[in-house]
Amino acid sequence: MRIIGIDPGTATTGFSILEKKDGKIRLLEYGCIRTAKSLSPATRLNHIATDLETLIKKWHPTHSSIEKLFFNKNVKTAISVAEARGVILQTFARYDIPQEEFTPHQIKQAVCGYGKADKKMVQKMIQLLLKLKEIPKPDDAADAIAAAICSANTLKIK
């Protein structure tokens, strides 16, 4: 099975592609989809959808995992992230990719065994779990990897 993990955002959307085979998880690709502030909101959302489609066509994921919206004090940011999530979820639906959504707490719990782990702890655990030479960066990409790991550990498929 292949899982695409997503940490949604308008300026930066983290992504990862994991493969789970014979109970082992392997990282195939990770990175970020970035959009320029100078673009209109609609253009930025279209850019996210287009880049996501490219990843889907390249890797043919069988499942998706996306971080649920964490509402903080900045309503404008929360609305922007919600719009990006909508575009991402709709793109997954268009390609018939089953979706799982997890809170940041659930993702940290799955990766670190501690739901209040900080970003550095999550990155270090990803490095250890996936036997990576380096800590995955930036944070958005690492969060997307963590979301995919959470899904890989939750799904009953080997």
Contacts in CASP RR format, 6 or more apart in sequence:
PFRMAT RR
TARGET T0000
AUTHOR 0000-0000-0000
METHOD contacts of the structure
MODEL  1
MRIIGIDPGTATTGFSILEKKDGKIRLLEYGCIRTAKSLSPATRLNHIAT
DLETLIKKWHPTHSSIEKLFFNKNVKTAISVAEARGVILQTFARYDIPQE
EFTPHQIKQAVCGYGKADKKMVQKMIQLLLKLKEIPKPDDAADAIAAAIC
SANTLKIK
1 19 0 8 1.000
1 20 0 8 1.000
1 21 0 8 1.000
1 62 0 8 1.000
1 63 0 8 1.000
1 152 0 8 1.000
1 155 0 8 1.000
1 157 0 8 1.000
2 17 0 8 1.000
2 18 0 8 1.000
2 19 0 8 1.000
2 20 0 8 1.000
2 28 0 8 1.000
2 59 0 8 1.000
2 60 0 8 1.000
2 61 0 8 1.000
2 62 0 8 1.000
2 63 0 8 1.000
3 17 0 8 1.000
3 18 0 8 1.000
3 19 0 8 1.000
3 20 0 8 1.000
3 61 0 8 1.000
3 62 0 8 1.000
3 63 0 8 1.000
3 64 0 8 1.000
3 65 0 8 1.000
3 148 0 8 1.000
3 151 0 8 1.000
3 152 0 8 1.000
3 155 0 8 1.000
4 15 0 8 1.000
4 16 0 8 1.000
4 17 0 8 1.000
4 55 0 8 1.000
4 56 0 8 1.000
4 59 0 8 1.000
4 61 0 8 1.000
4 63 0 8 1.000
4 64 0 8 1.000
4 65 0 8 1.000
4 92 0 8 1.000
4 97 0 8 1.000
4 148 0 8 1.000
5 14 0 8 1.000
5 15 0 8 1.000
5 16 0 8 1.000
5 17 0 8 1.000
5 18 0 8 1.000
5 64 0 8 1.000
5 65 0 8 1.000
5 66 0 8 1.000
5 144 0 8 1.000
5 145 0 8 1.000
5 147 0 8 1.000
5 148 0 8 1.000
5 151 0 8 1.000
6 13 0 8 1.000
6 14 0 8 1.000
6 15 0 8 1.000
6 52 0 8 1.000
6 64 0 8 1.000
6 65 0 8 1.000
6 66 0 8 1.000
6 67 0 8 1.000
6 88 0 8 1.000
6 144 0 8 1.000
6 147 0 8 1.000
7 13 0 8 1.000
7 14 0 8 1.000
7 15 0 8 1.000
7 66 0 8 1.000
7 67 0 8 1.000
7 140 0 8 1.000
7 141 0 8 1.000
7 143 0 8 1.000
7 144 0 8 1.000
7 147 0 8 1.000
8 14 0 8 1.000
8 66 0 8 1.000
8 67 0 8 1.000
8 69 0 8 1.000
8 81 0 8 1.000
8 84 0 8 1.000
8 85 0 8 1.000
8 88 0 8 1.000
9 48 0 8 1.000
9 80 0 8 1.000
9 81 0 8 1.000
9 84 0 8 1.000
9 85 0 8 1.000
9 140 0 8 1.000
10 35 0 8 1.000
10 41 0 8 1.000
10 44 0 8 1.000
10 45 0 8 1.000
10 48 0 8 1.000
10 80 0 8 1.000
10 81 0 8 1.000
10 83 0 8 1.000
10 84 0 8 1.000
11 34 0 8 1.000
11 35 0 8 1.000
11 37 0 8 1.000
11 44 0 8 1.000
12 32 0 8 1.000
12 33 0 8 1.000
12 34 0 8 1.000
12 35 0 8 1.000
12 138 0 8 1.000
12 140 0 8 1.000
13 32 0 8 1.000
13 33 0 8 1.000
13 34 0 8 1.000
13 48 0 8 1.000
13 52 0 8 1.000
13 84 0 8 1.000
13 88 0 8 1.000
13 140 0 8 1.000
13 144 0 8 1.000
14 30 0 8 1.000
14 31 0 8 1.000
14 32 0 8 1.000
14 33 0 8 1.000
14 140 0 8 1.000
14 141 0 8 1.000
14 143 0 8 1.000
14 144 0 8 1.000
15 29 0 8 1.000
15 30 0 8 1.000
15 31 0 8 1.000
15 32 0 8 1.000
15 33 0 8 1.000
15 52 0 8 1.000
15 55 0 8 1.000
15 141 0 8 1.000
15 144 0 8 1.000
16 27 0 8 1.000
16 29 0 8 1.000
16 30 0 8 1.000
16 31 0 8 1.000
16 141 0 8 1.000
16 144 0 8 1.000
16 145 0 8 1.000
16 147 0 8 1.000
16 148 0 8 1.000
17 27 0 8 1.000
17 28 0 8 1.000
17 29 0 8 1.000
17 30 0 8 1.000
17 55 0 8 1.000
17 59 0 8 1.000
17 61 0 8 1.000
17 148 0 8 1.000
18 25 0 8 1.000
18 26 0 8 1.000
18 27 0 8 1.000
18 28 0 8 1.000
18 145 0 8 1.000
18 148 0 8 1.000
18 149 0 8 1.000
18 152 0 8 1.000
19 25 0 8 1.000
19 26 0 8 1.000
19 28 0 8 1.000
20 26 0 8 1.000
20 152 0 8 1.000
20 155 0 8 1.000
20 157 0 8 1.000
20 158 0 8 1.000
21 158 0 8 1.000
22 158 0 8 1.000
23 158 0 8 1.000
25 129 0 8 1.000
25 130 0 8 1.000
25 149 0 8 1.000
25 152 0 8 1.000
26 130 0 8 1.000
27 130 0 8 1.000
27 132 0 8 1.000
27 136 0 8 1.000
27 145 0 8 1.000
28 59 0 8 1.000
29 55 0 8 1.000
29 59 0 8 1.000
30 136 0 8 1.000
30 141 0 8 1.000
30 142 0 8 1.000
30 144 0 8 1.000
30 145 0 8 1.000
31 138 0 8 1.000
31 140 0 8 1.000
31 141 0 8 1.000
31 144 0 8 1.000
32 138 0 8 1.000
32 140 0 8 1.000
32 141 0 8 1.000
33 47 0 8 1.000
33 48 0 8 1.000
33 51 0 8 1.000
33 52 0 8 1.000
35 43 0 8 1.000
35 44 0 8 1.000
35 47 0 8 1.000
35 48 0 8 1.000
36 44 0 8 1.000
39 47 0 8 1.000
41 80 0 8 1.000
41 83 0 8 1.000
45 83 0 8 1.000
45 84 0 8 1.000
45 87 0 8 1.000
46 87 0 8 1.000
48 84 0 8 1.000
48 87 0 8 1.000
48 88 0 8 1.000
49 87 0 8 1.000
49 88 0 8 1.000
49 90 0 8 1.000
49 91 0 8 1.000
52 87 0 8 1.000
52 88 0 8 1.000
52 91 0 8 1.000
53 91 0 8 1.000
53 95 0 8 1.000
55 61 0 8 1.000
56 91 0 8 1.000
56 95 0 8 1.000
56 97 0 8 1.000
61 97 0 8 1.000
62 97 0 8 1.000
62 98 0 8 1.000
63 97 0 8 1.000
63 98 0 8 1.000
63 99 0 8 1.000
63 100 0 8 1.000
63 151 0 8 1.000
63 155 0 8 1.000
64 92 0 8 1.000
64 97 0 8 1.000
64 98 0 8 1.000
64 99 0 8 1.000
64 100 0 8 1.000
64 151 0 8 1.000
65 99 0 8 1.000
65 100 0 8 1.000
65 101 0 8 1.000
65 102 0 8 1.000
65 147 0 8 1.000
65 148 0 8 1.000
65 150 0 8 1.000
65 151 0 8 1.000
66 85 0 8 1.000
66 88 0 8 1.000
66 89 0 8 1.000
66 92 0 8 1.000
66 99 0 8 1.000
66 100 0 8 1.000
66 101 0 8 1.000
66 102 0 8 1.000
66 147 0 8 1.000
67 101 0 8 1.000
67 102 0 8 1.000
67 103 0 8 1.000
67 104 0 8 1.000
67 107 0 8 1.000
67 143 0 8 1.000
67 144 0 8 1.000
67 147 0 8 1.000
68 101 0 8 1.000
68 102 0 8 1.000
68 103 0 8 1.000
68 104 0 8 1.000
69 78 0 8 1.000
69 81 0 8 1.000
69 82 0 8 1.000
69 85 0 8 1.000
70 103 0 8 1.000
70 104 0 8 1.000
71 78 0 8 1.000
72 78 0 8 1.000
89 99 0 8 1.000
92 99 0 8 1.000
93 99 0 8 1.000
100 151 0 8 1.000
100 154 0 8 1.000
100 155 0 8 1.000
102 110 0 8 1.000
102 147 0 8 1.000
102 150 0 8 1.000
102 151 0 8 1.000
102 154 0 8 1.000
105 115 0 8 1.000
105 116 0 8 1.000
106 115 0 8 1.000
106 150 0 8 1.000
107 122 0 8 1.000
107 143 0 8 1.000
107 146 0 8 1.000
107 147 0 8 1.000
107 149 0 8 1.000
107 150 0 8 1.000
108 114 0 8 1.000
108 115 0 8 1.000
108 116 0 8 1.000
108 117 0 8 1.000
108 122 0 8 1.000
108 146 0 8 1.000
109 115 0 8 1.000
110 146 0 8 1.000
110 149 0 8 1.000
110 150 0 8 1.000
110 153 0 8 1.000
110 154 0 8 1.000
111 117 0 8 1.000
111 122 0 8 1.000
111 125 0 8 1.000
111 126 0 8 1.000
111 129 0 8 1.000
111 146 0 8 1.000
111 149 0 8 1.000
111 150 0 8 1.000
112 121 0 8 1.000
112 122 0 8 1.000
112 125 0 8 1.000
114 121 0 8 1.000
117 125 0 8 1.000
119 139 0 8 1.000
119 142 0 8 1.000
119 143 0 8 1.000
122 142 0 8 1.000
122 143 0 8 1.000
122 146 0 8 1.000
123 135 0 8 1.000
123 136 0 8 1.000
123 137 0 8 1.000
123 139 0 8 1.000
123 142 0 8 1.000
124 135 0 8 1.000
126 132 0 8 1.000
126 135 0 8 1.000
126 136 0 8 1.000
126 142 0 8 1.000
126 145 0 8 1.000
126 146 0 8 1.000
126 149 0 8 1.000
127 134 0 8 1.000
127 135 0 8 1.000
127 136 0 8 1.000
129 149 0 8 1.000
130 145 0 8 1.000
130 149 0 8 1.000
135 142 0 8 1.000
136 142 0 8 1.000
136 145 0 8 1.000
END
